[in-house]
């Protein structure tokens, strides 16, 4: 029963963790598209597109966290699960800090550097025009991250799983013991114990 529960939890962790991986892939593709458009339209601008690089970094980070979550669920290692939980928790705290800054600070745009590509304004306009849709997407992402932390905590509390090989080894030990006992009983000294004595007696004579 414990193995079935653990297997179900591992499957759910992989499924929930895949949400972050898909979002990361989407951010990477979107950043590549923005970079392609920016390099095609740019002429002589020495500034770097921080908004594009930020999207690319977030996408790569989400993909790496998703990979670590899949590895942690497969290896069933407490240290891997702890590292995964710390990474997801830090990501959630970063998202909460950015959201709090945007909601509570009226001049939150001044906290970011000037975007020369114009993609930041386009993204902000897209969020405002599709606020309900983006809000539900954000809630799904945060819920998936919190759920992954909760499931990882449960898997870590359950401890390492015992494989089938433990049962097979316990069953095979009794079958091996008679062989060892037979070897001890039929030692080579039982059959030839009188030979050296007889040879010694003939030498004395």
PyMOL commands that set and color helices and strands:
alter all, ss='L'
color gray80, all
select helices_A, chain A and resi 2-41+50-75+78-104+108-111+119-129+131-158+164-185+188-191+193-204
alter helices_A, ss='H'
color red, helices_A
deselect
rebuild
show_as cartoon
